[in-house]
Amino acid sequence: MFYLHHNNRSHHNTANFVFTIMIMMMMGLFGSSRMIIRSDVLHVVSFSCQRSSFGRNRVGNAVRSCNVVRFMSNTISQDSSEDSSLSTSLSVDGDSQAFATTYHAPVMFRECISAMLDCERGRIRNTAGDEGQNERLIFVDGTLGGGGHSKAMLEHMQSQDILIGCDRDPVALETASVRLRDYIEKGMFIPHRSNFRDLASTLKNVCDRNGEKIWEENVAVDGLLLDLGVSSHQIDSASRGFSYSRSGPLDMRMDSSPTSTQSLKASHICNEYDENSLVVVLKTYGDEPRARKIAKAIIDHRPHETTGDLVDAVSTVTPEFAKNRRIGRTATLARVFQALRMVVNEEDTSLTDALAVAAPSIVCPGGRLVVLTYHSLEDRATKRVMKDGHEVWQAGSSSSRSLLDKKARPMRIEKDLYGNEMGPPRPWKTIGKQQKALDEETKLNSRARSATLRVAERQASL
């Protein structure tokens, strides 16, 4: 969605406006759009990407058309302050890497922060006037990482608000705490070591800077942010074993500290799992089309102690380049490492617990669930929960706790004679459609290219 402002102050501007519209119509920008024209605003919505009779793609995506429209709108009007709410939805100005560090670059931070702050209590506070400005909002960043999203969030929060940053990785928690120490001193930020799957139980014990528990009874937050990607620091650190492009120990544990309770490493899977088990891992968590062949190669080249050992094994059965890039070496290695990482860190059940159990328990009615995913398995699981919101799933004849299971489907919902659903209401209402990073951001941060953002609002229970 975007807007073109038209200034009626002179015939010259009017002529420019009409000329620009004619040019855009010839380009096909309005070929499948619905337009609402007012004296001050041309509102273009409902874009769809279609093909013309000449077989060329029409410019139908608002994000792809943004640069063209921005150039033309500058010709029409230099005054973009007439309606700040409209310009906000279009604006892509500013540095998309403003909160990036060498540790990690937060993805789509503007979209995430906007979704979190637009919770119901936030909207009420914004319209309540002076008497409602003392209302305190509480947010949770369930995947703190380098603290980029948290820092952006804190800069837009009011002084009485609180943000709790959680991470299972002690290195990430320490790094973010140093970066956000000013907000810790102000009492606005509270670092908390926890896996996001356990937030429903661990948040009960969180205290403010005065040592007092934030919640006396039930935990209730106004927004929960989950960025499910691996941080740039973890990928770039060879000692963590997440990257196939850097040689290091085949570890892949999110918490590799001496006090870690994680015992399973990627090397254990590669050296100890039988062929059928490896095939299940590669197919389920990597969607690998040649899982059997790769599993055999891993077994034939044992033992595997480093990431280089695994790369060499996979390379024996994978061409460096292929006509279909999906079966090329780089894409195959990415899927293999992803599958191992997800098993090592129990990301399937962790995600299920976080989305289907923890989130509905801690987010208050009107609060927001904001989730960034980086591959289709996670995105499909997130979409399922936001749409259906059921904790019980079935996969064939046996129940499955994993939302990543392709065969898993939500339990059948009972309906009355009129088609109304019976039983408790669904916990979430989806807000808008999925969002992707703008071209300006992906050019600066290639890892944002695969990111998908979904937002849902907590519904009140009966």
PyMOL commands that set and color helices and strands:
alter all, ss='L'
color gray80, all
select helices_A, chain A and resi 11-27+62-76+84-90+109-117+120-127+130-132+148-155+170-179+181-186+196-205+232-236+238-240+266-272+275-286+291-300+307-315+325-327+329-344+347-362+376-387+439-444+446-448
alter helices_A, ss='H'
color red, helices_A
select strands_A, chain A and resi 2-5+34-37+41-45+138-141+162-167+189-193+221-227+363-373+393-395+398-399+409-410+428-430+435-436+452-458
alter strands_A, ss='S'
color yellow, strands_A
deselect
rebuild
show_as cartoon
